[in-house]
Structures are given as structure tokens and as C-alpha cells.
Amino acid sequence: MAINRMGSNMGLYNYQASINNFRLSQALSSNQRFMQAVTPAASRTSSNSYRNTSLTSSMTFVKNYSSSMSDLMKSANALKSSNQSGVMNDLAVTSSNKDVAVATEKLPVRYKQSVDFDVQQLASAQMNVSEGVKASAKADSDMNFTVGNAVSSVNVQVSALNSDGTSKTNAQMLNEAASQINRGSSNVKASVVQKDGVASLQLEGKYTGAANTFEVNGQLGAAAGANTVKTEAANSKYSMTTGGVTTQHESYSNNVSLASTRIGVELKGVGKATINADIDSEKVAGALSDLVSSYNSSLKLLNDNYDRGTGVDRQLRNLVAGLGSEKSLAQLGITVNKDATLNFDKSVYDKNMKENSSLAKSIISGPGGIADKAYNKGNAGLNMRSSTLIDGDLTNAQNEYITNPYNSFGAFSKSSAYALNNYSAVGMMLNYLV
């Protein structure tokens, strides 16, 4: 009887627990606060689905985090002095006065240098100009003359009559003469200059320099006076001062070489100019802008995800510490915003770079400069243990699994269904509904 009675009581006990479980499920399904916090049962096929979604989100963040830290290191590395291919070692050649001298790179420049030019005379080519004649007037004689020097020359022969026996104009005579000279192999180029109905033949040496002279001999006709030199052929004359030493130079050309032909200089006028081989200020400005952008991007990513893990919080504090004092950053046109992000003003950078370039360069790429600091911060972030980046995510996922009532019911139903007694069911209802 005792056994039967116990069995009977257990059946009633199980029945009552099942009724309570059913009522609890109904109550939970209509509880708005609970339903907002829990995924509807229709879309929750298993406890693994939540964990898979959480894992995917965490892995995506870790990937974005690594990419962000790599970008920060890359931007900083472009400004490090130890990076031979970086902008701080990518030298450019500039001139202080382009009206006097313009510099170009013939080969990559290896060393920083400064050369002062003092141009006393430009190289010039010989020029002869004939006397002006009325362009439309009839030519009164033929042309038969030679233009050139002992090395190369051309003979010019132009008849004063057309093939039909009519007379040519002076303009026709001069144009035919110029055409023959330009087709020839002499070192002279010819052109006809007309103004206000007056025409003249202009002869100019193809090459500058005192050695590149020519002569005009013969019957000139409409080109009378073309044998008179208007501009003498001359060499360029200039001095160069570097390292306190001044040397005098003379060249047949206005295009001269500097620093073992790695730098070419074109002389443009008489006067003084300084040729500098130094860092390219524009490239440095671009690299600084990239660094600020990468820094701000990394800071935003960390700030938006600081609660994912303790490692994220540590790296966020590391970046917020900044890249240097506000006074030093201000020399580069960089200011710190209230949210710790940076702002780059190129106009301020340009001004300070001109006024004190050595200080600006030191702040950028000197020992402990912003390039080193940014690189080290990125490197520290990249070396952060991945588990610390998402330990908060893992804890949240575990807590979500434990506190989910459906998971609780599942655990009880699999391991100890009888433990979910009447008092347990009532307690759970109070916990979730109150």
C-alpha cells in the first residue's frame, strides 16, 4: 500500500509540475519585457545559433581590429627616419628663385645638400637679323649666299622671278630662303619676321655657347644685312657655393649638372638662387594627413567596441594617451579634439615647416617623435592577445545562455526533470514575471 500510495503521489506530483511548466511558458510568451530580450522561439532552432552569431560578430571585430592596427603602423612607418623608402628619405630638389634657376632630378638624390647659385651671364646663341624691307614690294635681285661655319653650311639660291616670268615679292624671297636654310644641314635655323608690312630674315644658331658661331656670305638681295651679328654667341657664367666654398664655372649651355649629375639645373636669368635637396614637404604633409586619419579610425573602432574585452579597453587607453604634447603637435598643425581624435591643418604645417623645418622634422621622425610613438602603439595593439579582445563577448554569451529560460528548461528536462518541482516552477515564474 505504501508503495502504491507513493507511486500515486508521484504521479500527481509530476502532473502538477507539468501544469505549472505549461502555465509558465504561457506567461513568458505574453510578457513583453521578456520577449524583447529573448529571440522568439520560432527563429531559435537551437542554443548553438546564438553562440554562432556571437562568434561571427567577435571574429569580425578581431579582423577589423587587426586591420586597423596594421594601417596605423603602415601610416607611421612612412614617416619614420629609419625607413629608407619613406617620405622622410624621399628627397626632392627645389629652387628658392625659379626666375634665376630651376632644378630637376636626373637620378634619385641620395644626400641632403644646399648650393647657392650666382648667375652672372646666361649662355646665348648667335643671332643675325636682316634689314627690314617692304613685304609686298617686288624683289629687285636674286639671292645666292652661304650660311654656316667650317663644320656645316648650306647654300641659298632664290630667283627673283617666278616660273611664269613675273617678279616675286620680298616676302616670297625671304620665305624661300628660310625654307632652304631649315632644310639644310647647317647649325642655323631661319624664320621670317613681319610687322606692319615690313619683313626681315632672322637667323639663329641652333646651339648656345661661344664656340657655336656662323657666318653669312654672298649675294643677299632682300636679306641685306643678314650678315650682321645682332646677338653674340656666349657661354653661361656662374658661381656655386656649398659648404662655404665658392667655385666659378662657365658652360656653353644653360643646362648644367650638380652633385655628380644627379641634379640638373637650368639657368633662367641673372641673379641668385639656392638649390636645395631635402625632404619633399608636400609628401610629408600627405603622410601626416594619412597618419591622423588612421589614428582617428583606430580610436573610433576601439571606442565603439571598448566593452568587448579588456584588451580593447587597454589599447583604447594606450591611444588616448596621444602622440605627444599638444605644444609639439601644434608645430605640425595637429590639434587634439575633445574626443581625443586629431585634426590636421596643412596651412599651419606649411608655415612652421618654412620657419623651423629642423624642429618640425625632429617632432615627426626624431627619436620619440610621433612616427615612433604611433608605430609602437599600433604594434602593441597588434601583439595584444586575441582572447583579451573578446573576453567580454565570451562572458556575455555565457551569461545569456545560462539566464535564457528556454535553456534552463532544456537543461532540466535533459538531466533532472523531476527536480523541476512545484516550488521550482513557481519560483521561476516569480523571477521572470516580477
BALUMPA-543334 format. One record per residue: residue in one letter; x, y, z of N, C-alpha, C in turn. Coordinates in steps of 0.2 Angstrom, whole numbers, plus 5000, padded with zeros to 4 digits. Atoms other than C-alpha are relative to their C-alpha. Layout:
BEGIN
AXYZXYZXYZ...
This chain:
BEGIN
M500449945000500050005000500450065000A499649945000501450125004500350014994I499749995006502250084988499550034995N500549975005500650114978499850075002R500249944998500250264988500650054998M499449965002502050334984499950014993G500049995007501850304966499450044998S500549965002500150384966500250075001N499849944998500850534975500550034994M499649985005502250544962499750024994G500449985006501050544948499750075000L500449944999500050684955500650065000Y499449954999501750774959500250024993N499749985007502350764941499550034996Y500549965004500650814934500050075002Q500049944998500650964944500550054998A499449975003502351014939500050024993S500149995007501950994921499550064999I500549955001500451104923500350075001N499649944998501551234931500550024995N499549995006502851224917499650034994F500349985006501551244904499750075001R500349934999500751404913500650055000L499449955000502551474915500250024993S499849995007502851454896499550054997Q500549955002501151544893500250075002A499949934997501551684904500650034997L499449985003503351704897499850034993S500149985007502651714879499650065000S500449945001501551854883500350065004N499749954996502751954894500550044995Q499749965005503352104883500750015002R499349984998504952144894500449944998F499650065001505551964892500149994993M499950025007505151944874500450054996Q499549955004506152104869500749985001A499350024999507652024877500249934998V499950075003507451854870499849994993T500250015007507451794852499449965000P500650045000505751724848500249934998A499950075001505651534848500049984993A500050025007505251524830500650014996S499349995003506951594825500649975004R499450034996507951504839499949924999T500150085001508151324832500449965005S499650044995509551284844500450055004S499649954996510651364858500650014996N499449995004512051344845500050064995S500149945004511351484834500250065003Y499849944997511551614846500850015001R499350004999513351564850500350014993N499749995007513751554831500050084998T500149935001513051734829500550045004S499649974995514051794844500749994997L499350015003515651714837500250034994T499949965006515451784820500150075001S499949934998515251954827500750025003S499349994997516851934838500549994995M499550015005517851864824500150064995T500049945004517352014813500450055003F499649944996517952134826500749995000V499350025000519552044828500450024994K499849995006519852054810500150084998N500049925001519452244809500550035004Y499649974995520452274824500849994998S499350015002522052194817500150044993S499949965006521752284800500250085002S499949934998521652454809500750015003M499349994997523252424820500550004994S499550015005524152374804500050064996D500049935003523552534795500450055004L499749954996524152634809500850005000M499350015000525852554809500350024993K499849995007525952574790500150084999S500049935000525552764791500650035004A499449974996526852794805500649984997N499450025003528152694796500250044994A499849965005528052804781500450075002L499749944997528652944792500649995004K499450024996530052854801500650014996S499349985003531852914798500449934998S499650065001532452734798499749964994N500250035006531352684783500350044994Q499649975006532452714768499550024994S500549995006530952714756499450055003G500649954998529852834767500150074998V500049935002529453014764500650045003M499549964997530753074776500749994997N499450015004532153004765499950004992D500249995007531253034748500250084999L499849935001532253194744499850034993A500249965006531653324732500450064999V499649955002532553464723499650064999T500449945001531953644724500450064999S499749935001532453824720499750055004S500349954996532253974730499850064995N500249955005532154084714500049974993K500150035006531454004699500150054994D499849955005531754164689500850004998V499250005001533654134691500249934998A499850075002533753944691499549955002V500550054998532653794691500349935000A499650064999533253624697499549944999T500350075001532753444692500449955002E499650064998533253274697500149964994K499850045005534153174684500049935002L500050074997534353024696499850015007P500249994993533652994714500650035004V499549964996534553114725500149965007R499950044994535453024740500150045006Y499849964994536053164751499750075000K500349934999535353324758500650054999Q499449955002536353474751499650074999S500249935002536153664748500650034996V499549975004537053754734499750074998D500149935002537053944731500250024993F499849985007537054004713500050075000D500049935002537554174707500250004993V500050015007537254184689500250074997Q499849945003538254324680499850014993Q500150005007537854284662499749944998L500350065002536754164653500349994993A499750025006537354064638499550024994S500449975006536654134621500249974994A499850025007536654084603500050064996Q499949955005537154194589499450024996M500549985004535854294580500150064996N499949955005535854394564499350024998V500749985002534354494558500250054994S499949955006534254574540499750065001E500349945000533754744537499249994998G500750005002531854774535499850024993V500249985007531054784518499349995000K500750005001529354814512499849934997A500150075001528554644512499749994993S500450015006527354664497500450034993A499749975006528654764486500449944996K499750055004529454674471500749995001A499350014999531154594473500450034994D499749975005532454684463500749964998S499450045002533854544463499949935003D499950074997534254364466500350005006M499650024994534954284482500449944998N499650065000536454174482500650015005F499549994995537354164498500149935004T499950064996538054034511499950025007V500149994993537554014529500349945004G499850064996538553914542500850015002N499349994998540353884548500449944996A499550055004541853764543499749935001V500250074999540953614550499449994996S500650015003539253634542499750074997S500349945003538453754530499549994994V500550015005537053774517500050064995N500049955006537053874500499350024999V500749975002535453984497500050034993Q500149975007534954014479499250014999V500749995001533254104476500050054994S500149955006532754184459499550055002A500549944999531854354459499449994996L500550015004530754284446499649945001N500350065000529354164446500149964994S499950045006529254024433499650034994D500349975005528054124423500350074998G499749945002529254274422499850065004T500249944996528354384435500550015006S499549984995529354464449499749975007K500250024993529254394467500050065004T499949954995528954494482500549995005N499550014995530154524495499949955005A500250054995529154414507500149934997Q499950075003529254274495500749985000M499350015000531054294493500349975007L499850024993531354284512499849945002N500350064998530254144515500349944996E499750065004531054034501500749995003A499350014997532754074508500049975007A500050034993532254024526499849934999S500250075001531453864519500749964998Q499450045002533153814511500550005006I499550014995534153854526499849955005N500350054995532953754538500149934997R500050075002533053604526500749984999G499350025001534953614525500349975007S499650044994536253534537500450055004S499649964997536953694544499750005008N500249994993536853744563499650065001V500349945000535753884559499249994999K500750005001533853904560499750074998A500249945003532954034550499250015001S500749995000531254124551499950074997V500149945003530454274543499550045005V500349964995529854414555499650064996Q500449945004528454534548499650045005K500449954996527754684557499850064996D500249945003526754824550500250014993G499950005007527054774532500849994999V499350005001528954764535500349935002A499850074999529854594533500850005001S499250014999531654534539500149935001L499850074999532554374539500449995006Q499750014994533054314556500449935000L499650065000534554184558500249995007E499750014993534954104575500349935000G499750064999536153974580499649955003K500450054996535453804585500349995007Y499750024994536653794599500350065004T499749954996537153914613500849995001G499350014998538953944618500550044995A499549965004540454054612500349964994A499750045006541053914600499549994994N500550025005539453894591499850074996T500149945005539654044578499849984993F500150015007539154054560500150074996E499949945005539454174545499550004994V500550005006538354234531500450044994N499649975006539254274514499749994994G500350005006538654314497499550054998Q500549955002537354404487499349995004L500650014995535954434500499350034997G500649975002534654534490499550035005A500549984995533054554500500349995007A499850024993534054484515500650055002A499449954999535354634515500050015007G499849984993536154654532500049935004A500150074996535854464537500749985002N499450024999537754454538500350045007T499949964994537754574553499849975007V500150044993537854494571499650055004K500449964995536454564582500149985007T499950034993536754444597500649964999E499450055000538454364600499949945004A500050074996538654184605500450015006A499649994994539154174623499949945004N500050054995539454054637499650025006S500249984993538554054654500550015005K499549994995539554114668499650015007Y500350014994539054074686500549985006S499650034995539754034703499549965005M500350054996539253894715500350005007T499750004994539453904734499749945004T500350064996539253744745500549995005G499550014994540053714762500550055001G499649944999540753884762500550014995V499550005005541753854747499750024993T500349985006541453954731500449994994T499650015007541953904713499750034995Q500349965006541753994697500049954994H500250055006541053904681499850044994E500249975007540753934663499849944996S500350065004539753824651499750034994Y500349985007539153834633499350005000S500750005000537453794639499750035007N500449984994536153854652499849945004N500250064997535853674657500649975003V499450024997537153624670499949955005S500150064996537453474681500350025007L499849994993537653474700500049935004A499950064995538153344713500049934995S499950065004538853214701499549984995T500550005005537553244688499349975002R500650024998536153184699499550065001I500449945000535453364700500150044993G499949955006535153464684499750075001V500349934998534953654685500050044993E500049965006534353764671500050075002L499949934998534953944672499550044996K500649965003533454064668500250075000G499949935000534154234672500650025004V499449974996535554344680499750015007G500249994993535454344699500249945004K499850064995535554224714499449965002A500550054998534654074719500349945004T499750064996534853924732499649944998I500250065002534653754726500049955006N500050044994534153634740499749934998A500250075001534053444740499849985007D500250014994532953404755499349965000I500650035000531353314760499550044997D500549975004529853344750499450025005S500549974995528753454761499349984999E500750025002527153414751499949925002K500150074998527453224753499949995007V500050014993527753234771499350035003A500649984998526153334773499449954999G500550055002525153204764500149945005A499950064996525953064775499750025007L500349984993525453164791499350005000S500750005000523753184785499749925000D500250075000523652994782500149975007L499950024993524352964800499450025004V500549974996523053074808499349964998S500650045002521652984798500049935003S500050064997522252814803500050005007Y500149994993522452864821499350015002N500749994999520652934821499649944999S500450065002519952774813500149955005S499950054995520852664826499750025006L500349974994520252774840499249995000K500750015000518452764834499849935001L500250074999518452574832500149985007L499950024993519152554849499550035005N500549974996517952674857499349974999D500650035002516452594848500049935003N500050074998516952424855500449995006Y499650014994517852454871499749955005D500350044995516652344881500149924997R500050075003517052184870500549965004G499550044997518652144880500450055004T499549964997519952204892500650024996G499549985004521252214879499850064996V500349945004520152334869500150065004D500049954995520052444884500750035001R499349984999521952444887500350034994Q499749975006522352484869499650074999L500349945001521052624869500350055005R499649954996521952704884500650014998N499350005003523552674875500050064995L500149955006522952784860499850065003V500349934997522052914871500650045003A499449974997523752944879500350054995G499849955005524153034862500749994997L499450015004525653054851500650055002G499549954998526553194860499650065004S500349944997526253364869499650044995E500449965005524953474862500550064997K499649955003526353604860500449984994S499650035005527453494850499549984993L500550015006525953434839499850064996A500249945003525453614836500550024995Q499549985005527153644827499949964993L500150045006526553514814499350024998G500749985002524753594813499549955002I500450054997524053454823499750025007T500349994993522753484837499649955002V500450054997521853374849499350025001N500749984999519953374849499849975007K500350024993518853344865499949935000D500150075000518553164860500749964999A499350035000520453134859500249994992T499850015007520453124839500450064999L499649955002521653234830499850044994N500249965006521453374817500750034997F499449975003522753424804499950064996D500149945004522953594797500650014996K499450005005524153594782500350075000S499849935000524253784782500550025006V499649994995524953794799500749965000Y499450045001526153644795500550044995D499649965005526753744779500450055003K499749944997527153894789500549985005N499550024995528053814803500649964997M499550035003529053704791500550054997K499649955003529653854782500450045005E499649964995530153944798500549965004N499550044995530953804808499949934997S500150075003531053644797500349955004S499650054996532353564808499649985006L500450024994531153564823499449964998A500650045002529653504813500349934998K499750065002530753364806500149955006S499850044993531353314824499349985003I500650024997529553314830499749944997I500350055004529053204816500349935000S499650065001530453074814500649995005G499550004995531653114828499949945005P500150054995531952984842499450025005G500649984996530252984852499550044996G500449955004529453084838499349964999I500650035001527653054833500049944996A500050065004528052924820500249945004D499850064995528952814833499449985004K500550014995527552834845499449974997A500650035003526152794833500249934998Y499850075002527152644826500049955006N499950054994527452574844499349995002K500650014997525652604849499649954995G500350055005525052504833500349935001N499750064999526252374836499849965007A500250024994525752354854499349975000G500750035001523952334849500049944996L500050065005524352204835500349945004N499750054996525352104848499549985006M500450024995523852104860499749934999R500350065001523151934864499350004998S500750005003521651894854499449995005S500550014995520751824869499850055004T500249944996520851984878499650054997L500449965004520052074864499249995000I500850025000518351974866499849975006D500250034993518351914884499450025002G500649974998516952024887499449974996D500550035004515951954872499949925003L500050074997516351774879499650005006T500450004994515651814896499350024999N500749995002514151894889499649954997A500350065003513751744878499949955005Q500150054995513951634893499450015004N500549984996512851734904499350004996E500650015004511551744890499749935000Y500250075001511551564888499749975007I500250034993511351524907499350035002T500649974998509951654910499450004995N500650015005508951614895499549945003P500550054997507351524902500049934996Y500150065005507251404887500649955001N499450054999509051344890499949975007S500050034993508651324909499549944999F500550065001507051214904500449944997G499650065003508151114892500549975004A499550034995509451084905499749965005F500350044995508251024917499749944997S500450065003507250914905500549954998K499550055003508850834899500449965006S499650034995509750804916499549985006S500450024994508450804930499350035000A500749975001506650834925499650005007Y500350004994506050784942500250065005A499849954996507050924950499650064999L500449945001505851054942499449995004N500650014996504651034956499550065000N500549955000503151134960500350075003Y499749944997504151264971500550034995S499649985005505451274957499750044995A500449965005504151324944499850065002V500349934997503351454955500550055001G499449964999505051524959500250034993M499849975006505551544941499550054997M500549955002503851624937500150075003L499949944997504151754950500650044998N499449975002505951784944499950044993Y500049975007505451814926499450054999L500649965001503751894928500050075005V500149954995504052014943500650054998
